[in-house]
Amino acid sequence: MTFGLKSDQGQLSRQLEAIVTDAVAMERIEQAENQLEFLSKEFPNSLAAEMEAN
């Protein structure tokens, strides 16, 4: 029975790690979106020129 509990604990640990990793990635995406929004308001002409160049 102990093996089953350790196996379940390991699986839960991996799932928790995946959730935390996803949360960190989502936070980084949100920060990038906020930064892009800020830059587009502060430097609208520069951003438009950069988008056209790429």
PDBQT receptor file of N, H, CA, C and O in Angstrom, charges set to zero:
ATOM      1  N   MET A   1       0.824  -1.206   0.000  1.00  0.00    +0.000 N 
ATOM      2  CA  MET A   1       0.000   0.000   0.000  1.00  0.00    +0.000 C 
ATOM      3  C   MET A   1       0.860   1.260   0.000  1.00  0.00    +0.000 C 
ATOM      4  O   MET A   1       0.488   2.278  -0.584  1.00  0.00    +0.000 OA
ATOM      5  N   THR A   2       1.993   1.183   0.649  1.00  0.00    +0.000 N 
ATOM      6  H   THR A   2       2.296   0.356   1.124  1.00  0.00    +0.000 HD
ATOM      7  CA  THR A   2       2.878   2.342   0.709  1.00  0.00    +0.000 C 
ATOM      8  C   THR A   2       3.332   2.744  -0.678  1.00  0.00    +0.000 C 
ATOM      9  O   THR A   2       3.422   3.933  -0.986  1.00  0.00    +0.000 OA
ATOM     10  N   PHE A   3       3.623   1.744  -1.531  1.00  0.00    +0.000 N 
ATOM     11  H   PHE A   3       3.550   0.779  -1.281  1.00  0.00    +0.000 HD
ATOM     12  CA  PHE A   3       4.076   2.053  -2.887  1.00  0.00    +0.000 C 
ATOM     13  C   PHE A   3       3.014   2.843  -3.642  1.00  0.00    +0.000 C 
ATOM     14  O   PHE A   3       3.336   3.793  -4.355  1.00  0.00    +0.000 OA
ATOM     15  N   GLY A   4       1.762   2.460  -3.489  1.00  0.00    +0.000 N 
ATOM     16  H   GLY A   4       1.500   1.688  -2.909  1.00  0.00    +0.000 HD
ATOM     17  CA  GLY A   4       0.677   3.174  -4.158  1.00  0.00    +0.000 C 
ATOM     18  C   GLY A   4       0.578   4.616  -3.702  1.00  0.00    +0.000 C 
ATOM     19  O   GLY A   4       0.336   5.510  -4.513  1.00  0.00    +0.000 OA
ATOM     20  N   LEU A   5       0.764   4.850  -2.420  1.00  0.00    +0.000 N 
ATOM     21  H   LEU A   5       0.961   4.124  -1.761  1.00  0.00    +0.000 HD
ATOM     22  CA  LEU A   5       0.712   6.215  -1.899  1.00  0.00    +0.000 C 
ATOM     23  C   LEU A   5       1.872   7.047  -2.421  1.00  0.00    +0.000 C 
ATOM     24  O   LEU A   5       1.692   8.212  -2.775  1.00  0.00    +0.000 OA
ATOM     25  N   LYS A   6       3.066   6.455  -2.471  1.00  0.00    +0.000 N 
ATOM     26  H   LYS A   6       3.212   5.508  -2.183  1.00  0.00    +0.000 HD
ATOM     27  CA  LYS A   6       4.224   7.181  -2.989  1.00  0.00    +0.000 C 
ATOM     28  C   LYS A   6       4.040   7.483  -4.466  1.00  0.00    +0.000 C 
ATOM     29  O   LYS A   6       4.404   8.559  -4.941  1.00  0.00    +0.000 OA
ATOM     30  N   SER A   7       3.473   6.525  -5.189  1.00  0.00    +0.000 N 
ATOM     31  H   SER A   7       3.177   5.651  -4.803  1.00  0.00    +0.000 HD
ATOM     32  CA  SER A   7       3.218   6.727  -6.615  1.00  0.00    +0.000 C 
ATOM     33  C   SER A   7       2.216   7.858  -6.818  1.00  0.00    +0.000 C 
ATOM     34  O   SER A   7       2.410   8.718  -7.677  1.00  0.00    +0.000 OA
ATOM     35  N   ASP A   8       1.147   7.854  -6.027  1.00  0.00    +0.000 N 
ATOM     36  H   ASP A   8       0.990   7.155  -5.329  1.00  0.00    +0.000 HD
ATOM     37  CA  ASP A   8       0.148   8.923  -6.110  1.00  0.00    +0.000 C 
ATOM     38  C   ASP A   8       0.764  10.267  -5.745  1.00  0.00    +0.000 C 
ATOM     39  O   ASP A   8       0.479  11.283  -6.380  1.00  0.00    +0.000 OA
ATOM     40  N   GLN A   9       1.611  10.268  -4.714  1.00  0.00    +0.000 N 
ATOM     41  H   GLN A   9       1.842   9.443  -4.198  1.00  0.00    +0.000 HD
ATOM     42  CA  GLN A   9       2.258  11.506  -4.288  1.00  0.00    +0.000 C 
ATOM     43  C   GLN A   9       3.177  12.027  -5.389  1.00  0.00    +0.000 C 
ATOM     44  O   GLN A   9       3.227  13.231  -5.639  1.00  0.00    +0.000 OA
ATOM     45  N   GLY A  10       3.900  11.126  -6.044  1.00  0.00    +0.000 N 
ATOM     46  H   GLY A  10       3.859  10.148  -5.840  1.00  0.00    +0.000 HD
ATOM     47  CA  GLY A  10       4.774  11.532  -7.144  1.00  0.00    +0.000 C 
ATOM     48  C   GLY A  10       3.986  12.108  -8.298  1.00  0.00    +0.000 C 
ATOM     49  O   GLY A  10       4.389  13.102  -8.903  1.00  0.00    +0.000 OA
ATOM     50  N   GLN A  11       2.851  11.475  -8.605  1.00  0.00    +0.000 N 
ATOM     51  H   GLN A  11       2.524  10.667  -8.114  1.00  0.00    +0.000 HD
ATOM     52  CA  GLN A  11       2.004  11.970  -9.693  1.00  0.00    +0.000 C 
ATOM     53  C   GLN A  11       1.436  13.341  -9.342  1.00  0.00    +0.000 C 
ATOM     54  O   GLN A  11       1.415  14.239 -10.183  1.00  0.00    +0.000 OA
ATOM     55  N   LEU A  12       0.981  13.504  -8.120  1.00  0.00    +0.000 N 
ATOM     56  H   LEU A  12       0.998  12.774  -7.436  1.00  0.00    +0.000 HD
ATOM     57  CA  LEU A  12       0.450  14.799  -7.694  1.00  0.00    +0.000 C 
ATOM     58  C   LEU A  12       1.532  15.867  -7.720  1.00  0.00    +0.000 C 
ATOM     59  O   LEU A  12       1.278  17.013  -8.091  1.00  0.00    +0.000 OA
ATOM     60  N   SER A  13       2.736  15.485  -7.325  1.00  0.00    +0.000 N 
ATOM     61  H   SER A  13       2.942  14.555  -7.023  1.00  0.00    +0.000 HD
ATOM     62  CA  SER A  13       3.857  16.424  -7.344  1.00  0.00    +0.000 C 
ATOM     63  C   SER A  13       4.151  16.881  -8.772  1.00  0.00    +0.000 C 
ATOM     64  O   SER A  13       4.385  18.066  -9.012  1.00  0.00    +0.000 OA
ATOM     65  N   ARG A  14       4.138  15.945  -9.715  1.00  0.00    +0.000 N 
ATOM     66  H   ARG A  14       3.948  14.983  -9.521  1.00  0.00    +0.000 HD
ATOM     67  CA  ARG A  14       4.380  16.304 -11.126  1.00  0.00    +0.000 C 
ATOM     68  C   ARG A  14       3.255  17.182 -11.670  1.00  0.00    +0.000 C 
ATOM     69  O   ARG A  14       3.506  18.124 -12.423  1.00  0.00    +0.000 OA
ATOM     70  N   GLN A  15       2.021  16.874 -11.289  1.00  0.00    +0.000 N 
ATOM     71  H   GLN A  15       1.817  16.109 -10.678  1.00  0.00    +0.000 HD
ATOM     72  CA  GLN A  15       0.892  17.691 -11.736  1.00  0.00    +0.000 C 
ATOM     73  C   GLN A  15       0.978  19.101 -11.160  1.00  0.00    +0.000 C 
ATOM     74  O   GLN A  15       0.709  20.078 -11.859  1.00  0.00    +0.000 OA
ATOM     75  N   LEU A  16       1.348  19.206  -9.904  1.00  0.00    +0.000 N 
ATOM     76  H   LEU A  16       1.566  18.412  -9.336  1.00  0.00    +0.000 HD
ATOM     77  CA  LEU A  16       1.493  20.517  -9.274  1.00  0.00    +0.000 C 
ATOM     78  C   LEU A  16       2.608  21.305  -9.953  1.00  0.00    +0.000 C 
ATOM     79  O   LEU A  16       2.466  22.503 -10.196  1.00  0.00    +0.000 OA
ATOM     80  N   GLU A  17       3.707  20.639 -10.256  1.00  0.00    +0.000 N 
ATOM     81  H   GLU A  17       3.823  19.665 -10.059  1.00  0.00    +0.000 HD
ATOM     82  CA  GLU A  17       4.815  21.304 -10.942  1.00  0.00    +0.000 C 
ATOM     83  C   GLU A  17       4.365  21.813 -12.311  1.00  0.00    +0.000 C 
ATOM     84  O   GLU A  17       4.732  22.918 -12.711  1.00  0.00    +0.000 OA
ATOM     85  N   ALA A  18       3.577  21.017 -13.028  1.00  0.00    +0.000 N 
ATOM     86  H   ALA A  18       3.279  20.119 -12.703  1.00  0.00    +0.000 HD
ATOM     87  CA  ALA A  18       3.069  21.438 -14.337  1.00  0.00    +0.000 C 
ATOM     88  C   ALA A  18       2.137  22.637 -14.201  1.00  0.00    +0.000 C 
ATOM     89  O   ALA A  18       2.180  23.551 -15.024  1.00  0.00    +0.000 OA
ATOM     90  N   ILE A  19       1.304  22.640 -13.178  1.00  0.00    +0.000 N 
ATOM     91  H   ILE A  19       1.269  21.897 -12.509  1.00  0.00    +0.000 HD
ATOM     92  CA  ILE A  19       0.386  23.762 -12.947  1.00  0.00    +0.000 C 
ATOM     93  C   ILE A  19       1.169  25.034 -12.648  1.00  0.00    +0.000 C 
ATOM     94  O   ILE A  19       0.861  26.100 -13.182  1.00  0.00    +0.000 OA
ATOM     95  N   VAL A  20       2.181  24.917 -11.794  1.00  0.00    +0.000 N 
ATOM     96  H   VAL A  20       2.431  24.051 -11.361  1.00  0.00    +0.000 HD
ATOM     97  CA  VAL A  20       3.002  26.084 -11.449  1.00  0.00    +0.000 C 
ATOM     98  C   VAL A  20       3.740  26.591 -12.681  1.00  0.00    +0.000 C 
ATOM     99  O   VAL A  20       3.819  27.799 -12.906  1.00  0.00    +0.000 OA
ATOM    100  N   THR A  21       4.279  25.677 -13.477  1.00  0.00    +0.000 N 
ATOM    101  H   THR A  21       4.216  24.696 -13.294  1.00  0.00    +0.000 HD
ATOM    102  CA  THR A  21       4.980  26.064 -14.705  1.00  0.00    +0.000 C 
ATOM    103  C   THR A  21       4.036  26.809 -15.640  1.00  0.00    +0.000 C 
ATOM    104  O   THR A  21       4.409  27.832 -16.215  1.00  0.00    +0.000 OA
ATOM    105  N   ASP A  22       2.811  26.299 -15.796  1.00  0.00    +0.000 N 
ATOM    106  H   ASP A  22       2.509  25.468 -15.329  1.00  0.00    +0.000 HD
ATOM    107  CA  ASP A  22       1.819  26.971 -16.640  1.00  0.00    +0.000 C 
ATOM    108  C   ASP A  22       1.465  28.348 -16.087  1.00  0.00    +0.000 C 
ATOM    109  O   ASP A  22       1.319  29.306 -16.847  1.00  0.00    +0.000 OA
ATOM    110  N   ALA A  23       1.328  28.446 -14.775  1.00  0.00    +0.000 N 
ATOM    111  H   ALA A  23       1.447  27.667 -14.158  1.00  0.00    +0.000 HD
ATOM    112  CA  ALA A  23       0.984  29.733 -14.159  1.00  0.00    +0.000 C 
ATOM    113  C   ALA A  23       2.088  30.758 -14.388  1.00  0.00    +0.000 C 
ATOM    114  O   ALA A  23       1.809  31.924 -14.668  1.00  0.00    +0.000 OA
ATOM    115  N   VAL A  24       3.337  30.325 -14.270  1.00  0.00    +0.000 N 
ATOM    116  H   VAL A  24       3.563  29.378 -14.042  1.00  0.00    +0.000 HD
ATOM    117  CA  VAL A  24       4.462  31.231 -14.511  1.00  0.00    +0.000 C 
ATOM    118  C   VAL A  24       4.461  31.678 -15.971  1.00  0.00    +0.000 C 
ATOM    119  O   VAL A  24       4.669  32.856 -16.262  1.00  0.00    +0.000 OA
ATOM    120  N   ALA A  25       4.228  30.744 -16.883  1.00  0.00    +0.000 N 
ATOM    121  H   ALA A  25       4.059  29.787 -16.646  1.00  0.00    +0.000 HD
ATOM    122  CA  ALA A  25       4.188  31.089 -18.302  1.00  0.00    +0.000 C 
ATOM    123  C   ALA A  25       3.053  32.068 -18.588  1.00  0.00    +0.000 C 
ATOM    124  O   ALA A  25       3.230  33.020 -19.348  1.00  0.00    +0.000 OA
ATOM    125  N   MET A  26       1.893  31.839 -17.983  1.00  0.00    +0.000 N 
ATOM    126  H   MET A  26       1.749  31.066 -17.366  1.00  0.00    +0.000 HD
ATOM    127  CA  MET A  26       0.756  32.738 -18.194  1.00  0.00    +0.000 C 
ATOM    128  C   MET A  26       1.056  34.129 -17.646  1.00  0.00    +0.000 C 
ATOM    129  O   MET A  26       0.669  35.131 -18.248  1.00  0.00    +0.000 OA
ATOM    130  N   GLU A  27       1.739  34.196 -16.515  1.00  0.00    +0.000 N 
ATOM    131  H   GLU A  27       2.054  33.383 -16.025  1.00  0.00    +0.000 HD
ATOM    132  CA  GLU A  27       2.112  35.485 -15.928  1.00  0.00    +0.000 C 
ATOM    133  C   GLU A  27       3.072  36.224 -16.853  1.00  0.00    +0.000 C 
ATOM    134  O   GLU A  27       2.953  37.435 -17.041  1.00  0.00    +0.000 OA
ATOM    135  N   ARG A  28       4.016  35.498 -17.424  1.00  0.00    +0.000 N 
ATOM    136  H   ARG A  28       4.113  34.515 -17.271  1.00  0.00    +0.000 HD
ATOM    137  CA  ARG A  28       4.972  36.121 -18.347  1.00  0.00    +0.000 C 
ATOM    138  C   ARG A  28       4.270  36.624 -19.603  1.00  0.00    +0.000 C 
ATOM    139  O   ARG A  28       4.597  37.697 -20.111  1.00  0.00    +0.000 OA
ATOM    140  N   ILE A  29       3.318  35.863 -20.098  1.00  0.00    +0.000 N 
ATOM    141  H   ILE A  29       3.053  34.991 -19.684  1.00  0.00    +0.000 HD
ATOM    142  CA  ILE A  29       2.547  36.293 -21.269  1.00  0.00    +0.000 C 
ATOM    143  C   ILE A  29       1.769  37.558 -20.940  1.00  0.00    +0.000 C 
ATOM    144  O   ILE A  29       1.744  38.502 -21.729  1.00  0.00    +0.000 OA
ATOM    145  N   GLU A  30       1.133  37.574 -19.773  1.00  0.00    +0.000 N 
ATOM    146  H   GLU A  30       1.153  36.807 -19.132  1.00  0.00    +0.000 HD
ATOM    147  CA  GLU A  30       0.366  38.751 -19.361  1.00  0.00    +0.000 C 
ATOM    148  C   GLU A  30       1.269  39.974 -19.228  1.00  0.00    +0.000 C 
ATOM    149  O   GLU A  30       0.897  41.074 -19.637  1.00  0.00    +0.000 OA
ATOM    150  N   GLN A  31       2.459  39.780 -18.656  1.00  0.00    +0.000 N 
ATOM    151  H   GLN A  31       2.762  38.886 -18.324  1.00  0.00    +0.000 HD
ATOM    152  CA  GLN A  31       3.402  40.893 -18.527  1.00  0.00    +0.000 C 
ATOM    153  C   GLN A  31       3.826  41.406 -19.902  1.00  0.00    +0.000 C 
ATOM    154  O   GLN A  31       3.925  42.615 -20.111  1.00  0.00    +0.000 OA
ATOM    155  N   ALA A  32       4.075  40.497 -20.830  1.00  0.00    +0.000 N 
ATOM    156  H   ALA A  32       3.994  39.515 -20.660  1.00  0.00    +0.000 HD
ATOM    157  CA  ALA A  32       4.470  40.897 -22.180  1.00  0.00    +0.000 C 
ATOM    158  C   ALA A  32       3.337  41.648 -22.875  1.00  0.00    +0.000 C 
ATOM    159  O   ALA A  32       3.579  42.639 -23.565  1.00  0.00    +0.000 OA
ATOM    160  N   GLU A  33       2.106  41.182 -22.697  1.00  0.00    +0.000 N 
ATOM    161  H   GLU A  33       1.910  40.378 -22.137  1.00  0.00    +0.000 HD
ATOM    162  CA  GLU A  33       0.958  41.871 -23.287  1.00  0.00    +0.000 C 
ATOM    163  C   GLU A  33       0.812  43.277 -22.707  1.00  0.00    +0.000 C 
ATOM    164  O   GLU A  33       0.553  44.233 -23.438  1.00  0.00    +0.000 OA
ATOM    165  N   ASN A  34       0.980  43.394 -21.397  1.00  0.00    +0.000 N 
ATOM    166  H   ASN A  34       1.191  42.617 -20.804  1.00  0.00    +0.000 HD
ATOM    167  CA  ASN A  34       0.884  44.709 -20.757  1.00  0.00    +0.000 C 
ATOM    168  C   ASN A  34       1.984  45.636 -21.246  1.00  0.00    +0.000 C 
ATOM    169  O   ASN A  34       1.744  46.820 -21.483  1.00  0.00    +0.000 OA
ATOM    170  N   GLN A  35       3.183  45.102 -21.397  1.00  0.00    +0.000 N 
ATOM    171  H   GLN A  35       3.377  44.141 -21.205  1.00  0.00    +0.000 HD
ATOM    172  CA  GLN A  35       4.299  45.911 -21.880  1.00  0.00    +0.000 C 
ATOM    173  C   GLN A  35       4.051  46.352 -23.321  1.00  0.00    +0.000 C 
ATOM    174  O   GLN A  35       4.318  47.500 -23.676  1.00  0.00    +0.000 OA
ATOM    175  N   LEU A  36       3.547  45.452 -24.140  1.00  0.00    +0.000 N 
ATOM    176  H   LEU A  36       3.331  44.519 -23.851  1.00  0.00    +0.000 HD
ATOM    177  CA  LEU A  36       3.244  45.800 -25.526  1.00  0.00    +0.000 C 
ATOM    178  C   LEU A  36       2.163  46.874 -25.591  1.00  0.00    +0.000 C 
ATOM    179  O   LEU A  36       2.257  47.809 -26.385  1.00  0.00    +0.000 OA
ATOM    180  N   GLU A  37       1.143  46.738 -24.757  1.00  0.00    +0.000 N 
ATOM    181  H   GLU A  37       1.067  45.978 -24.112  1.00  0.00    +0.000 HD
ATOM    182  CA  GLU A  37       0.081  47.744 -24.715  1.00  0.00    +0.000 C 
ATOM    183  C   GLU A  37       0.642  49.105 -24.300  1.00  0.00    +0.000 C 
ATOM    184  O   GLU A  37       0.309  50.128 -24.897  1.00  0.00    +0.000 OA
ATOM    185  N   PHE A  38       1.490  49.108 -23.279  1.00  0.00    +0.000 N 
ATOM    186  H   PHE A  38       1.761  48.277 -22.794  1.00  0.00    +0.000 HD
ATOM    187  CA  PHE A  38       2.110  50.352 -22.820  1.00  0.00    +0.000 C 
ATOM    188  C   PHE A  38       2.952  50.974 -23.931  1.00  0.00    +0.000 C 
ATOM    189  O   PHE A  38       2.839  52.168 -24.208  1.00  0.00    +0.000 OA
ATOM    190  N   LEU A  39       3.790  50.165 -24.562  1.00  0.00    +0.000 N 
ATOM    191  H   LEU A  39       3.882  49.195 -24.337  1.00  0.00    +0.000 HD
ATOM    192  CA  LEU A  39       4.668  50.687 -25.612  1.00  0.00    +0.000 C 
ATOM    193  C   LEU A  39       3.874  51.197 -26.810  1.00  0.00    +0.000 C 
ATOM    194  O   LEU A  39       4.245  52.195 -27.428  1.00  0.00    +0.000 OA
ATOM    195  N   SER A  40       2.788  50.513 -27.135  1.00  0.00    +0.000 N 
ATOM    196  H   SER A  40       2.486  49.702 -26.633  1.00  0.00    +0.000 HD
ATOM    197  CA  SER A  40       1.987  50.951 -28.277  1.00  0.00    +0.000 C 
ATOM    198  C   SER A  40       1.312  52.294 -27.997  1.00  0.00    +0.000 C 
ATOM    199  O   SER A  40       1.059  53.070 -28.919  1.00  0.00    +0.000 OA
ATOM    200  N   LYS A  41       1.020  52.565 -26.721  1.00  0.00    +0.000 N 
ATOM    201  H   LYS A  41       1.225  51.935 -25.972  1.00  0.00    +0.000 HD
ATOM    202  CA  LYS A  41       0.435  53.863 -26.362  1.00  0.00    +0.000 C 
ATOM    203  C   LYS A  41       1.505  54.949 -26.303  1.00  0.00    +0.000 C 
ATOM    204  O   LYS A  41       1.267  56.082 -26.723  1.00  0.00    +0.000 OA
ATOM    205  N   GLU A  42       2.679  54.606 -25.784  1.00  0.00    +0.000 N 
ATOM    206  H   GLU A  42       2.872  53.685 -25.443  1.00  0.00    +0.000 HD
ATOM    207  CA  GLU A  42       3.754  55.580 -25.628  1.00  0.00    +0.000 C 
ATOM    208  C   GLU A  42       4.450  55.901 -26.951  1.00  0.00    +0.000 C 
ATOM    209  O   GLU A  42       4.854  57.038 -27.192  1.00  0.00    +0.000 OA
ATOM    210  N   PHE A  43       4.583  54.898 -27.792  1.00  0.00    +0.000 N 
ATOM    211  H   PHE A  43       4.255  53.974 -27.597  1.00  0.00    +0.000 HD
ATOM    212  CA  PHE A  43       5.331  55.067 -29.043  1.00  0.00    +0.000 C 
ATOM    213  C   PHE A  43       4.550  54.473 -30.216  1.00  0.00    +0.000 C 
ATOM    214  O   PHE A  43       5.022  53.529 -30.850  1.00  0.00    +0.000 OA
ATOM    215  N   PRO A  44       3.371  55.006 -30.515  1.00  0.00    +0.000 N 
ATOM    216  CA  PRO A  44       2.524  54.385 -31.544  1.00  0.00    +0.000 C 
ATOM    217  C   PRO A  44       3.176  54.370 -32.928  1.00  0.00    +0.000 C 
ATOM    218  O   PRO A  44       3.032  53.389 -33.659  1.00  0.00    +0.000 OA
ATOM    219  N   ASN A  45       3.879  55.423 -33.298  1.00  0.00    +0.000 N 
ATOM    220  H   ASN A  45       3.995  56.219 -32.705  1.00  0.00    +0.000 HD
ATOM    221  CA  ASN A  45       4.493  55.467 -34.624  1.00  0.00    +0.000 C 
ATOM    222  C   ASN A  45       5.660  54.496 -34.733  1.00  0.00    +0.000 C 
ATOM    223  O   ASN A  45       5.830  53.844 -35.763  1.00  0.00    +0.000 OA
ATOM    224  N   SER A  46       6.457  54.396 -33.690  1.00  0.00    +0.000 N 
ATOM    225  H   SER A  46       6.319  54.925 -32.853  1.00  0.00    +0.000 HD
ATOM    226  CA  SER A  46       7.596  53.478 -33.698  1.00  0.00    +0.000 C 
ATOM    227  C   SER A  46       7.125  52.033 -33.792  1.00  0.00    +0.000 C 
ATOM    228  O   SER A  46       7.710  51.235 -34.524  1.00  0.00    +0.000 OA
ATOM    229  N   LEU A  47       6.084  51.698 -33.065  1.00  0.00    +0.000 N 
ATOM    230  H   LEU A  47       5.608  52.347 -32.470  1.00  0.00    +0.000 HD
ATOM    231  CA  LEU A  47       5.570  50.337 -33.084  1.00  0.00    +0.000 C 
ATOM    232  C   LEU A  47       5.011  49.993 -34.453  1.00  0.00    +0.000 C 
ATOM    233  O   LEU A  47       5.244  48.895 -34.959  1.00  0.00    +0.000 OA
ATOM    234  N   ALA A  48       4.281  50.912 -35.054  1.00  0.00    +0.000 N 
ATOM    235  H   ALA A  48       4.092  51.804 -34.643  1.00  0.00    +0.000 HD
ATOM    236  CA  ALA A  48       3.728  50.665 -36.384  1.00  0.00    +0.000 C 
ATOM    237  C   ALA A  48       4.847  50.459 -37.397  1.00  0.00    +0.000 C 
ATOM    238  O   ALA A  48       4.755  49.574 -38.247  1.00  0.00    +0.000 OA
ATOM    239  N   ALA A  49       5.893  51.260 -37.317  1.00  0.00    +0.000 N 
ATOM    240  H   ALA A  49       5.967  51.980 -36.627  1.00  0.00    +0.000 HD
ATOM    241  CA  ALA A  49       7.019  51.122 -38.240  1.00  0.00    +0.000 C 
ATOM    242  C   ALA A  49       7.723  49.783 -38.030  1.00  0.00    +0.000 C 
ATOM    243  O   ALA A  49       8.116  49.128 -38.995  1.00  0.00    +0.000 OA
ATOM    244  N   GLU A  50       7.879  49.382 -36.789  1.00  0.00    +0.000 N 
ATOM    245  H   GLU A  50       7.559  49.914 -36.005  1.00  0.00    +0.000 HD
ATOM    246  CA  GLU A  50       8.531  48.103 -36.486  1.00  0.00    +0.000 C 
ATOM    247  C   GLU A  50       7.709  46.933 -37.017  1.00  0.00    +0.000 C 
ATOM    248  O   GLU A  50       8.266  45.976 -37.555  1.00  0.00    +0.000 OA
ATOM    249  N   MET A  51       6.397  47.006 -36.871  1.00  0.00    +0.000 N 
ATOM    250  H   MET A  51       5.945  47.784 -36.434  1.00  0.00    +0.000 HD
ATOM    251  CA  MET A  51       5.533  45.932 -37.358  1.00  0.00    +0.000 C 
ATOM    252  C   MET A  51       5.573  45.854 -38.878  1.00  0.00    +0.000 C 
ATOM    253  O   MET A  51       5.557  44.757 -39.437  1.00  0.00    +0.000 OA
ATOM    254  N   GLU A  52       5.626  46.985 -39.550  1.00  0.00    +0.000 N 
ATOM    255  H   GLU A  52       5.639  47.876 -39.096  1.00  0.00    +0.000 HD
ATOM    256  CA  GLU A  52       5.717  46.990 -41.007  1.00  0.00    +0.000 C 
ATOM    257  C   GLU A  52       7.051  46.425 -41.472  1.00  0.00    +0.000 C 
ATOM    258  O   GLU A  52       7.110  45.740 -42.493  1.00  0.00    +0.000 OA
ATOM    259  N   ALA A  53       8.114  46.702 -40.741  1.00  0.00    +0.000 N 
ATOM    260  H   ALA A  53       8.067  47.258 -39.912  1.00  0.00    +0.000 HD
ATOM    261  CA  ALA A  53       9.446  46.223 -41.116  1.00  0.00    +0.000 C 
ATOM    262  C   ALA A  53       9.549  44.706 -40.978  1.00  0.00    +0.000 C 
ATOM    263  O   ALA A  53      10.298  44.059 -41.709  1.00  0.00    +0.000 OA
ATOM    264  N   ASN A  54       8.805  44.153 -40.052  1.00  0.00    +0.000 N 
ATOM    265  H   ASN A  54       8.196  44.679 -39.457  1.00  0.00    +0.000 HD
ATOM    266  CA  ASN A  54       8.865  42.698 -39.839  1.00  0.00    +0.000 C 
ATOM    267  C   ASN A  54       7.742  42.059 -40.588  1.00  0.00    +0.000 C 
ATOM    268  O   ASN A  54       7.594  40.838 -40.555  1.00  0.00    +0.000 OA
TER     269      ASN A  54
